[in-house]
């Protein structure tokens, strides 16, 4: 049981480093719910590398690197 607790703690520590960020879909993608989100839909992205987890509301969208583009967290003043 102690080993399991250590693994969970390690996983939690790794995920602290993977902050969520904003992005936008570049292509239509189906979520886990079955709903299809069109290109241009804003998403919250977690993870990195060739595939990431994205969320629209509570719906999960597993994305490949080419299906989304990161966006700025804040819009500069005057735009």
PDB file of N, CA, C and O in Angstrom:
ATOM      1  N   UNK A   1       0.827  -1.197   0.000  1.00  0.00           N
ATOM      2  CA  UNK A   1       0.000   0.000   0.000  1.00  0.00           C
ATOM      3  C   UNK A   1       0.866   1.254   0.000  1.00  0.00           C
ATOM      4  O   UNK A   1       0.504   2.260  -0.609  1.00  0.00           O
ATOM      5  N   UNK A   2       2.008   1.195   0.682  1.00  0.00           N
ATOM      6  CA  UNK A   2       2.885   2.368   0.725  1.00  0.00           C
ATOM      7  C   UNK A   2       3.404   2.702  -0.680  1.00  0.00           C
ATOM      8  O   UNK A   2       3.505   3.875  -1.039  1.00  0.00           O
ATOM      9  N   UNK A   3       3.728   1.690  -1.460  1.00  0.00           N
ATOM     10  CA  UNK A   3       4.221   1.922  -2.823  1.00  0.00           C
ATOM     11  C   UNK A   3       3.172   2.644  -3.659  1.00  0.00           C
ATOM     12  O   UNK A   3       3.504   3.560  -4.411  1.00  0.00           O
ATOM     13  N   UNK A   4       1.931   2.246  -3.537  1.00  0.00           N
ATOM     14  CA  UNK A   4       0.853   2.903  -4.277  1.00  0.00           C
ATOM     15  C   UNK A   4       0.755   4.375  -3.877  1.00  0.00           C
ATOM     16  O   UNK A   4       0.581   5.243  -4.733  1.00  0.00           O
ATOM     17  N   UNK A   5       0.868   4.652  -2.589  1.00  0.00           N
ATOM     18  CA  UNK A   5       0.821   6.028  -2.109  1.00  0.00           C
ATOM     19  C   UNK A   5       1.965   6.863  -2.668  1.00  0.00           C
ATOM     20  O   UNK A   5       1.777   8.034  -2.997  1.00  0.00           O
ATOM     21  N   UNK A   6       3.149   6.265  -2.776  1.00  0.00           N
ATOM     22  CA  UNK A   6       4.303   6.970  -3.343  1.00  0.00           C
ATOM     23  C   UNK A   6       4.095   7.258  -4.825  1.00  0.00           C
ATOM     24  O   UNK A   6       4.452   8.332  -5.309  1.00  0.00           O
ATOM     25  N   UNK A   7       3.517   6.298  -5.546  1.00  0.00           N
ATOM     26  CA  UNK A   7       3.254   6.507  -6.967  1.00  0.00           C
ATOM     27  C   UNK A   7       2.231   7.617  -7.182  1.00  0.00           C
ATOM     28  O   UNK A   7       2.390   8.439  -8.085  1.00  0.00           O
ATOM     29  N   UNK A   8       1.198   7.649  -6.372  1.00  0.00           N
ATOM     30  CA  UNK A   8       0.182   8.706  -6.484  1.00  0.00           C
ATOM     31  C   UNK A   8       0.811  10.055  -6.172  1.00  0.00           C
ATOM     32  O   UNK A   8       0.544  11.040  -6.860  1.00  0.00           O
ATOM     33  N   UNK A   9       1.642  10.106  -5.143  1.00  0.00           N
ATOM     34  CA  UNK A   9       2.301  11.366  -4.792  1.00  0.00           C
ATOM     35  C   UNK A   9       3.194  11.831  -5.938  1.00  0.00           C
ATOM     36  O   UNK A   9       3.199  13.016  -6.272  1.00  0.00           O
ATOM     37  N   UNK A  10       3.948  10.916  -6.545  1.00  0.00           N
ATOM     38  CA  UNK A  10       4.820  11.259  -7.671  1.00  0.00           C
ATOM     39  C   UNK A  10       3.993  11.799  -8.840  1.00  0.00           C
ATOM     40  O   UNK A  10       4.371  12.796  -9.454  1.00  0.00           O
ATOM     41  N   UNK A  11       2.872  11.150  -9.150  1.00  0.00           N
ATOM     42  CA  UNK A  11       1.991  11.589 -10.237  1.00  0.00           C
ATOM     43  C   UNK A  11       1.451  12.982  -9.955  1.00  0.00           C
ATOM     44  O   UNK A  11       1.402  13.813 -10.862  1.00  0.00           O
ATOM     45  N   UNK A  12       1.047  13.258  -8.726  1.00  0.00           N
ATOM     46  CA  UNK A  12       0.537  14.570  -8.365  1.00  0.00           C
ATOM     47  C   UNK A  12       1.614  15.637  -8.520  1.00  0.00           C
ATOM     48  O   UNK A  12       1.329  16.732  -9.004  1.00  0.00           O
ATOM     49  N   UNK A  13       2.838  15.337  -8.120  1.00  0.00           N
ATOM     50  CA  UNK A  13       3.934  16.296  -8.246  1.00  0.00           C
ATOM     51  C   UNK A  13       4.234  16.588  -9.715  1.00  0.00           C
ATOM     52  O   UNK A  13       4.488  17.739 -10.071  1.00  0.00           O
ATOM     53  N   UNK A  14       4.208  15.569 -10.574  1.00  0.00           N
ATOM     54  CA  UNK A  14       4.446  15.779 -11.996  1.00  0.00           C
ATOM     55  C   UNK A  14       3.361  16.662 -12.596  1.00  0.00           C
ATOM     56  O   UNK A  14       3.661  17.535 -13.410  1.00  0.00           O
ATOM     57  N   UNK A  15       2.113  16.454 -12.211  1.00  0.00           N
ATOM     58  CA  UNK A  15       1.010  17.203 -12.782  1.00  0.00           C
ATOM     59  C   UNK A  15       0.975  18.647 -12.315  1.00  0.00           C
ATOM     60  O   UNK A  15       0.382  19.492 -12.985  1.00  0.00           O
ATOM     61  N   UNK A  16       1.602  18.952 -11.171  1.00  0.00           N
ATOM     62  CA  UNK A  16       1.676  20.341 -10.738  1.00  0.00           C
ATOM     63  C   UNK A  16       2.469  21.169 -11.749  1.00  0.00           C
ATOM     64  O   UNK A  16       2.201  22.353 -11.951  1.00  0.00           O
ATOM     65  N   UNK A  17       3.460  20.515 -12.386  1.00  0.00           N
ATOM     66  CA  UNK A  17       4.306  21.201 -13.343  1.00  0.00           C
ATOM     67  C   UNK A  17       3.608  21.414 -14.679  1.00  0.00           C
ATOM     68  O   UNK A  17       4.015  22.285 -15.447  1.00  0.00           O
ATOM     69  N   UNK A  18       2.581  20.651 -14.973  1.00  0.00           N
ATOM     70  CA  UNK A  18       1.858  20.779 -16.231  1.00  0.00           C
ATOM     71  C   UNK A  18       0.676  21.718 -16.050  1.00  0.00           C
ATOM     72  O   UNK A  18      -0.467  21.284 -15.905  1.00  0.00           O
ATOM     73  N   UNK A  19       0.964  22.981 -16.061  1.00  0.00           N
ATOM     74  CA  UNK A  19      -0.084  23.972 -15.889  1.00  0.00           C
ATOM     75  C   UNK A  19      -1.016  23.960 -17.091  1.00  0.00           C
ATOM     76  O   UNK A  19      -0.615  23.638 -18.210  1.00  0.00           O
ATOM     77  N   UNK A  20      -2.247  24.313 -16.837  1.00  0.00           N
ATOM     78  CA  UNK A  20      -3.171  24.393 -17.959  1.00  0.00           C
ATOM     79  C   UNK A  20      -2.965  25.716 -18.688  1.00  0.00           C
ATOM     80  O   UNK A  20      -2.550  26.717 -18.104  1.00  0.00           O
ATOM     81  N   UNK A  21      -3.265  25.687 -19.967  1.00  0.00           N
ATOM     82  CA  UNK A  21      -3.132  26.886 -20.781  1.00  0.00           C
ATOM     83  C   UNK A  21      -4.288  26.938 -21.775  1.00  0.00           C
ATOM     84  O   UNK A  21      -5.032  25.970 -21.930  1.00  0.00           O
ATOM     85  N   UNK A  22      -4.426  28.065 -22.435  1.00  0.00           N
ATOM     86  CA  UNK A  22      -5.525  28.243 -23.373  1.00  0.00           C
ATOM     87  C   UNK A  22      -5.087  27.911 -24.785  1.00  0.00           C
ATOM     88  O   UNK A  22      -3.921  28.066 -25.146  1.00  0.00           O
ATOM     89  N   UNK A  23      -6.040  27.454 -25.573  1.00  0.00           N
ATOM     90  CA  UNK A  23      -5.781  27.154 -26.969  1.00  0.00           C
ATOM     91  C   UNK A  23      -7.062  27.254 -27.769  1.00  0.00           C
ATOM     92  O   UNK A  23      -8.125  27.571 -27.236  1.00  0.00           O
ATOM     93  N   UNK A  24      -6.943  26.978 -29.054  1.00  0.00           N
ATOM     94  CA  UNK A  24      -8.091  27.006 -29.958  1.00  0.00           C
ATOM     95  C   UNK A  24      -7.965  25.819 -30.914  1.00  0.00           C
ATOM     96  O   UNK A  24      -6.865  25.470 -31.342  1.00  0.00           O
ATOM     97  N   UNK A  25      -9.097  25.208 -31.240  1.00  0.00           N
ATOM     98  CA  UNK A  25      -9.086  24.083 -32.170  1.00  0.00           C
ATOM     99  C   UNK A  25      -8.816  24.571 -33.590  1.00  0.00           C
ATOM    100  O   UNK A  25      -9.355  25.593 -34.014  1.00  0.00           O
ATOM    101  N   UNK A  26      -7.984  23.840 -34.318  1.00  0.00           N
ATOM    102  CA  UNK A  26      -7.709  24.157 -35.722  1.00  0.00           C
ATOM    103  C   UNK A  26      -8.573  23.340 -36.675  1.00  0.00           C
ATOM    104  O   UNK A  26      -8.728  23.693 -37.844  1.00  0.00           O
ATOM    105  N   UNK A  27      -9.130  22.251 -36.170  1.00  0.00           N
ATOM    106  CA  UNK A  27     -10.003  21.366 -36.945  1.00  0.00           C
ATOM    107  C   UNK A  27     -11.168  20.956 -36.053  1.00  0.00           C
ATOM    108  O   UNK A  27     -11.102  21.124 -34.835  1.00  0.00           O
ATOM    109  N   UNK A  28     -12.226  20.426 -36.640  1.00  0.00           N
ATOM    110  CA  UNK A  28     -13.349  19.908 -35.856  1.00  0.00           C
ATOM    111  C   UNK A  28     -12.901  18.651 -35.112  1.00  0.00           C
ATOM    112  O   UNK A  28     -12.230  17.790 -35.681  1.00  0.00           O
ATOM    113  N   UNK A  29     -13.277  18.553 -33.831  1.00  0.00           N
ATOM    114  CA  UNK A  29     -12.868  17.420 -32.992  1.00  0.00           C
ATOM    115  C   UNK A  29     -14.066  16.954 -32.173  1.00  0.00           C
ATOM    116  O   UNK A  29     -14.811  17.771 -31.634  1.00  0.00           O
ATOM    117  N   UNK A  30     -14.249  15.633 -32.081  1.00  0.00           N
ATOM    118  CA  UNK A  30     -15.315  15.067 -31.257  1.00  0.00           C
ATOM    119  C   UNK A  30     -14.816  14.883 -29.832  1.00  0.00           C
ATOM    120  O   UNK A  30     -13.725  14.358 -29.609  1.00  0.00           O
ATOM    121  N   UNK A  31     -15.623  15.320 -28.867  1.00  0.00           N
ATOM    122  CA  UNK A  31     -15.306  15.140 -27.460  1.00  0.00           C
ATOM    123  C   UNK A  31     -15.752  13.771 -26.985  1.00  0.00           C
ATOM    124  O   UNK A  31     -16.398  13.028 -27.723  1.00  0.00           O
ATOM    125  N   UNK A  32     -15.407  13.444 -25.761  1.00  0.00           N
ATOM    126  CA  UNK A  32     -15.796  12.161 -25.175  1.00  0.00           C
ATOM    127  C   UNK A  32     -17.313  12.025 -25.110  1.00  0.00           C
ATOM    128  O   UNK A  32     -17.841  10.914 -25.166  1.00  0.00           O
ATOM    129  N   UNK A  33     -18.017  13.152 -24.992  1.00  0.00           N
ATOM    130  CA  UNK A  33     -19.476  13.138 -24.913  1.00  0.00           C
ATOM    131  C   UNK A  33     -20.125  12.789 -26.251  1.00  0.00           C
ATOM    132  O   UNK A  33     -21.311  12.465 -26.300  1.00  0.00           O
ATOM    133  N   UNK A  34     -19.341  12.854 -27.345  1.00  0.00           N
ATOM    134  CA  UNK A  34     -19.887  12.607 -28.671  1.00  0.00           C
ATOM    135  C   UNK A  34     -20.185  13.893 -29.432  1.00  0.00           C
ATOM    136  O   UNK A  34     -20.425  13.860 -30.638  1.00  0.00           O
ATOM    137  N   UNK A  35     -20.170  15.020 -28.737  1.00  0.00           N
ATOM    138  CA  UNK A  35     -20.410  16.301 -29.385  1.00  0.00           C
ATOM    139  C   UNK A  35     -19.177  16.698 -30.192  1.00  0.00           C
ATOM    140  O   UNK A  35     -18.051  16.525 -29.727  1.00  0.00           O
ATOM    141  N   UNK A  36     -19.383  17.226 -31.393  1.00  0.00           N
ATOM    142  CA  UNK A  36     -18.282  17.686 -32.233  1.00  0.00           C
ATOM    143  C   UNK A  36     -18.137  19.190 -32.090  1.00  0.00           C
ATOM    144  O   UNK A  36     -19.101  19.941 -32.239  1.00  0.00           O
ATOM    145  N   UNK A  37     -16.916  19.616 -31.799  1.00  0.00           N
ATOM    146  CA  UNK A  37     -16.608  21.035 -31.632  1.00  0.00           C
ATOM    147  C   UNK A  37     -15.923  21.531 -32.899  1.00  0.00           C
ATOM    148  O   UNK A  37     -14.960  20.915 -33.355  1.00  0.00           O
ATOM    149  N   UNK A  38     -16.400  22.634 -33.477  1.00  0.00           N
ATOM    150  CA  UNK A  38     -15.829  23.132 -34.729  1.00  0.00           C
ATOM    151  C   UNK A  38     -14.478  23.812 -34.533  1.00  0.00           C
ATOM    152  O   UNK A  38     -14.103  24.170 -33.417  1.00  0.00           O
ATOM    153  N   UNK A  39     -13.754  23.983 -35.637  1.00  0.00           N
ATOM    154  CA  UNK A  39     -12.508  24.750 -35.612  1.00  0.00           C
ATOM    155  C   UNK A  39     -12.810  26.137 -35.061  1.00  0.00           C
ATOM    156  O   UNK A  39     -13.853  26.718 -35.361  1.00  0.00           O
ATOM    157  N   UNK A  40     -11.895  26.664 -34.256  1.00  0.00           N
ATOM    158  CA  UNK A  40     -12.083  27.967 -33.646  1.00  0.00           C
ATOM    159  C   UNK A  40     -12.625  27.915 -32.228  1.00  0.00           C
ATOM    160  O   UNK A  40     -12.685  28.940 -31.548  1.00  0.00           O
ATOM    161  N   UNK A  41     -13.021  26.724 -31.775  1.00  0.00           N
ATOM    162  CA  UNK A  41     -13.535  26.570 -30.411  1.00  0.00           C
ATOM    163  C   UNK A  41     -12.401  26.757 -29.405  1.00  0.00           C
ATOM    164  O   UNK A  41     -11.365  26.104 -29.522  1.00  0.00           O
ATOM    165  N   UNK A  42     -12.580  27.644 -28.410  1.00  0.00           N
ATOM    166  CA  UNK A  42     -11.553  27.788 -27.367  1.00  0.00           C
ATOM    167  C   UNK A  42     -11.524  26.555 -26.469  1.00  0.00           C
ATOM    168  O   UNK A  42     -12.573  26.004 -26.135  1.00  0.00           O
ATOM    169  N   UNK A  43     -10.324  26.122 -26.078  1.00  0.00           N
ATOM    170  CA  UNK A  43     -10.152  24.954 -25.216  1.00  0.00           C
ATOM    171  C   UNK A  43      -9.142  25.267 -24.119  1.00  0.00           C
ATOM    172  O   UNK A  43      -8.333  26.187 -24.242  1.00  0.00           O
ATOM    173  N   UNK A  44      -9.205  24.486 -23.044  1.00  0.00           N
ATOM    174  CA  UNK A  44      -8.192  24.506 -21.994  1.00  0.00           C
ATOM    175  C   UNK A  44      -7.331  23.275 -22.210  1.00  0.00           C
ATOM    176  O   UNK A  44      -7.850  22.163 -22.306  1.00  0.00           O
ATOM    177  N   UNK A  45      -6.011  23.463 -22.289  1.00  0.00           N
ATOM    178  CA  UNK A  45      -5.076  22.391 -22.620  1.00  0.00           C
ATOM    179  C   UNK A  45      -4.244  22.021 -21.399  1.00  0.00           C
ATOM    180  O   UNK A  45      -3.782  22.887 -20.656  1.00  0.00           O
ATOM    181  N   UNK A  46      -4.064  20.722 -21.209  1.00  0.00           N
ATOM    182  CA  UNK A  46      -3.176  20.202 -20.163  1.00  0.00           C
ATOM    183  C   UNK A  46      -2.249  19.182 -20.793  1.00  0.00           C
ATOM    184  O   UNK A  46      -2.662  18.401 -21.650  1.00  0.00           O
ATOM    185  N   UNK A  47      -1.010  19.191 -20.369  1.00  0.00           N
ATOM    186  CA  UNK A  47      -0.037  18.238 -20.879  1.00  0.00           C
ATOM    187  C   UNK A  47       0.825  18.864 -21.949  1.00  0.00           C
ATOM    188  O   UNK A  47       0.740  20.064 -22.213  1.00  0.00           O
ATOM    189  N   UNK A  48       1.654  18.045 -22.561  1.00  0.00           N
ATOM    190  CA  UNK A  48       2.555  18.513 -23.595  1.00  0.00           C
ATOM    191  C   UNK A  48       3.029  17.368 -24.447  1.00  0.00           C
ATOM    192  O   UNK A  48       2.744  16.206 -24.158  1.00  0.00           O
ATOM    193  N   UNK A  49       3.748  17.689 -25.492  1.00  0.00           N
ATOM    194  CA  UNK A  49       4.253  16.662 -26.381  1.00  0.00           C
ATOM    195  C   UNK A  49       3.356  16.482 -27.585  1.00  0.00           C
ATOM    196  O   UNK A  49       2.658  17.409 -27.996  1.00  0.00           O
ATOM    197  N   UNK A  50       3.377  15.284 -28.150  1.00  0.00           N
ATOM    198  CA  UNK A  50       2.642  15.007 -29.380  1.00  0.00           C
ATOM    199  C   UNK A  50       1.133  14.947 -29.180  1.00  0.00           C
ATOM    200  O   UNK A  50       0.371  15.155 -30.124  1.00  0.00           O
ATOM    201  N   UNK A  51       0.701  14.662 -27.953  1.00  0.00           N
ATOM    202  CA  UNK A  51      -0.738  14.643 -27.673  1.00  0.00           C
ATOM    203  C   UNK A  51      -0.990  15.298 -26.321  1.00  0.00           C
ATOM    204  O   UNK A  51      -0.162  15.235 -25.412  1.00  0.00           O
ATOM    205  N   UNK A  52      -2.150  15.925 -26.216  1.00  0.00           N
ATOM    206  CA  UNK A  52      -2.510  16.636 -24.991  1.00  0.00           C
ATOM    207  C   UNK A  52      -3.959  16.331 -24.642  1.00  0.00           C
ATOM    208  O   UNK A  52      -4.711  15.795 -25.456  1.00  0.00           O
ATOM    209  N   UNK A  53      -4.333  16.678 -23.432  1.00  0.00           N
ATOM    210  CA  UNK A  53      -5.725  16.613 -23.016  1.00  0.00           C
ATOM    211  C   UNK A  53      -6.283  18.021 -23.124  1.00  0.00           C
ATOM    212  O   UNK A  53      -5.667  18.971 -22.641  1.00  0.00           O
ATOM    213  N   UNK A  54      -7.438  18.165 -23.751  1.00  0.00           N
ATOM    214  CA  UNK A  54      -8.091  19.460 -23.846  1.00  0.00           C
ATOM    215  C   UNK A  54      -9.504  19.324 -23.297  1.00  0.00           C
ATOM    216  O   UNK A  54     -10.090  18.241 -23.313  1.00  0.00           O
ATOM    217  N   UNK A  55     -10.040  20.434 -22.814  1.00  0.00           N
ATOM    218  CA  UNK A  55     -11.370  20.430 -22.221  1.00  0.00           C
ATOM    219  C   UNK A  55     -12.185  21.606 -22.723  1.00  0.00           C
ATOM    220  O   UNK A  55     -11.683  22.724 -22.841  1.00  0.00           O
ATOM    221  N   UNK A  56     -13.456  21.339 -23.018  1.00  0.00           N
ATOM    222  CA  UNK A  56     -14.436  22.379 -23.330  1.00  0.00           C
ATOM    223  C   UNK A  56     -15.547  22.164 -22.312  1.00  0.00           C
ATOM    224  O   UNK A  56     -16.267  21.168 -22.370  1.00  0.00           O
ATOM    225  N   UNK A  57     -15.682  23.104 -21.379  1.00  0.00           N
ATOM    226  CA  UNK A  57     -16.593  22.861 -20.259  1.00  0.00           C
ATOM    227  C   UNK A  57     -16.055  21.668 -19.506  1.00  0.00           C
ATOM    228  O   UNK A  57     -14.913  21.701 -19.049  1.00  0.00           O
ATOM    229  N   UNK A  58     -16.836  20.619 -19.361  1.00  0.00           N
ATOM    230  CA  UNK A  58     -16.373  19.408 -18.705  1.00  0.00           C
ATOM    231  C   UNK A  58     -16.074  18.300 -19.693  1.00  0.00           C
ATOM    232  O   UNK A  58     -15.735  17.189 -19.284  1.00  0.00           O
ATOM    233  N   UNK A  59     -16.189  18.574 -20.983  1.00  0.00           N
ATOM    234  CA  UNK A  59     -15.993  17.553 -22.007  1.00  0.00           C
ATOM    235  C   UNK A  59     -14.507  17.408 -22.338  1.00  0.00           C
ATOM    236  O   UNK A  59     -13.811  18.399 -22.559  1.00  0.00           O
ATOM    237  N   UNK A  60     -14.033  16.163 -22.369  1.00  0.00           N
ATOM    238  CA  UNK A  60     -12.628  15.870 -22.636  1.00  0.00           C
ATOM    239  C   UNK A  60     -12.405  15.640 -24.120  1.00  0.00           C
ATOM    240  O   UNK A  60     -13.151  14.897 -24.758  1.00  0.00           O
ATOM    241  N   UNK A  61     -11.373  16.279 -24.670  1.00  0.00           N
ATOM    242  CA  UNK A  61     -10.991  16.091 -26.071  1.00  0.00           C
ATOM    243  C   UNK A  61      -9.526  15.689 -26.120  1.00  0.00           C
ATOM    244  O   UNK A  61      -8.661  16.524 -25.854  1.00  0.00           O
ATOM    245  N   UNK A  62      -9.213  14.434 -26.451  1.00  0.00           N
ATOM    246  CA  UNK A  62      -7.808  14.060 -26.626  1.00  0.00           C
ATOM    247  C   UNK A  62      -7.338  14.623 -27.962  1.00  0.00           C
ATOM    248  O   UNK A  62      -7.915  14.305 -29.002  1.00  0.00           O
ATOM    249  N   UNK A  63      -6.293  15.458 -27.946  1.00  0.00           N
ATOM    250  CA  UNK A  63      -5.853  16.138 -29.160  1.00  0.00           C
ATOM    251  C   UNK A  63      -4.433  15.762 -29.562  1.00  0.00           C
ATOM    252  O   UNK A  63      -3.572  15.540 -28.711  1.00  0.00           O
ATOM    253  N   UNK A  64      -4.202  15.695 -30.862  1.00  0.00           N
ATOM    254  CA  UNK A  64      -2.855  15.578 -31.413  1.00  0.00           C
ATOM    255  C   UNK A  64      -2.298  16.992 -31.567  1.00  0.00           C
ATOM    256  O   UNK A  64      -3.061  17.958 -31.569  1.00  0.00           O
ATOM    257  N   UNK A  65      -0.993  17.125 -31.695  1.00  0.00           N
ATOM    258  CA  UNK A  65      -0.339  18.428 -31.736  1.00  0.00           C
ATOM    259  C   UNK A  65      -0.855  19.315 -32.868  1.00  0.00           C
ATOM    260  O   UNK A  65      -0.846  20.539 -32.739  1.00  0.00           O
ATOM    261  N   UNK A  66      -1.300  18.724 -33.961  1.00  0.00           N
ATOM    262  CA  UNK A  66      -1.728  19.503 -35.124  1.00  0.00           C
ATOM    263  C   UNK A  66      -3.204  19.913 -35.069  1.00  0.00           C
ATOM    264  O   UNK A  66      -3.676  20.613 -35.965  1.00  0.00           O
ATOM    265  N   UNK A  67      -3.932  19.495 -34.048  1.00  0.00           N
ATOM    266  CA  UNK A  67      -5.360  19.818 -33.962  1.00  0.00           C
ATOM    267  C   UNK A  67      -5.660  21.087 -33.173  1.00  0.00           C
ATOM    268  O   UNK A  67      -6.817  21.498 -33.087  1.00  0.00           O
ATOM    269  N   UNK A  68      -4.636  21.715 -32.596  1.00  0.00           N
ATOM    270  CA  UNK A  68      -4.871  22.922 -31.801  1.00  0.00           C
ATOM    271  C   UNK A  68      -3.709  23.893 -31.939  1.00  0.00           C
ATOM    272  O   UNK A  68      -2.616  23.529 -32.374  1.00  0.00           O
ATOM    273  N   UNK A  69      -3.971  25.136 -31.558  1.00  0.00           N
ATOM    274  CA  UNK A  69      -2.920  26.156 -31.493  1.00  0.00           C
ATOM    275  C   UNK A  69      -3.027  26.839 -30.140  1.00  0.00           C
ATOM    276  O   UNK A  69      -4.133  27.151 -29.698  1.00  0.00           O
ATOM    277  N   UNK A  70      -1.907  27.076 -29.473  1.00  0.00           N
ATOM    278  CA  UNK A  70      -1.957  27.805 -28.202  1.00  0.00           C
ATOM    279  C   UNK A  70      -2.343  29.261 -28.453  1.00  0.00           C
ATOM    280  O   UNK A  70      -2.038  29.828 -29.501  1.00  0.00           O
ATOM    281  N   UNK A  71      -3.014  29.844 -27.481  1.00  0.00           N
ATOM    282  CA  UNK A  71      -3.368  31.254 -27.556  1.00  0.00           C
ATOM    283  C   UNK A  71      -2.816  31.964 -26.333  1.00  0.00           C
ATOM    284  O   UNK A  71      -2.474  31.331 -25.334  1.00  0.00           O
ATOM    285  N   UNK A  72      -2.733  33.274 -26.420  1.00  0.00           N
ATOM    286  CA  UNK A  72      -2.232  34.067 -25.299  1.00  0.00           C
ATOM    287  C   UNK A  72      -3.240  34.016 -24.154  1.00  0.00           C
ATOM    288  O   UNK A  72      -4.449  33.985 -24.381  1.00  0.00           O
ATOM    289  N   UNK A  73      -2.727  34.008 -22.916  1.00  0.00           N
ATOM    290  CA  UNK A  73      -3.608  34.007 -21.749  1.00  0.00           C
ATOM    291  C   UNK A  73      -4.299  35.345 -21.556  1.00  0.00           C
ATOM    292  O   UNK A  73      -5.420  35.413 -21.052  1.00  0.00           O
ATOM    293  N   UNK A  74      -3.618  36.405 -21.961  1.00  0.00           N
ATOM    294  CA  UNK A  74      -4.187  37.737 -21.776  1.00  0.00           C
ATOM    295  C   UNK A  74      -4.089  38.513 -23.087  1.00  0.00           C
ATOM    296  O   UNK A  74      -3.131  38.357 -23.844  1.00  0.00           O
ATOM    297  N   UNK A  75      -5.082  39.340 -23.340  1.00  0.00           N
ATOM    298  CA  UNK A  75      -5.064  40.192 -24.509  1.00  0.00           C
ATOM    299  C   UNK A  75      -4.371  41.499 -24.146  1.00  0.00           C
ATOM    300  O   UNK A  75      -4.768  42.154 -23.182  1.00  0.00           O
ATOM    301  N   UNK A  76      -3.336  41.895 -24.901  1.00  0.00           N
ATOM    302  CA  UNK A  76      -2.666  43.160 -24.587  1.00  0.00           C
ATOM    303  C   UNK A  76      -3.636  44.332 -24.650  1.00  0.00           C
ATOM    304  O   UNK A  76      -4.572  44.328 -25.450  1.00  0.00           O
ATOM    305  N   UNK A  77      -3.414  45.316 -23.820  1.00  0.00           N
ATOM    306  CA  UNK A  77      -4.280  46.482 -23.809  1.00  0.00           C
ATOM    307  C   UNK A  77      -4.204  47.192 -25.162  1.00  0.00           C
ATOM    308  O   UNK A  77      -3.157  47.223 -25.808  1.00  0.00           O
ATOM    309  N   UNK A  78      -5.340  47.762 -25.570  1.00  0.00           N
ATOM    310  CA  UNK A  78      -5.389  48.490 -26.820  1.00  0.00           C
ATOM    311  C   UNK A  78      -5.759  47.632 -28.008  1.00  0.00           C
ATOM    312  O   UNK A  78      -5.818  48.134 -29.131  1.00  0.00           O
ATOM    313  N   UNK A  79      -6.008  46.358 -27.795  1.00  0.00           N
ATOM    314  CA  UNK A  79      -6.416  45.489 -28.908  1.00  0.00           C
ATOM    315  C   UNK A  79      -7.855  45.112 -28.786  1.00  0.00           C
ATOM    316  O   UNK A  79      -8.377  44.384 -29.631  1.00  0.00           O
TER     317      UNK A  79
END
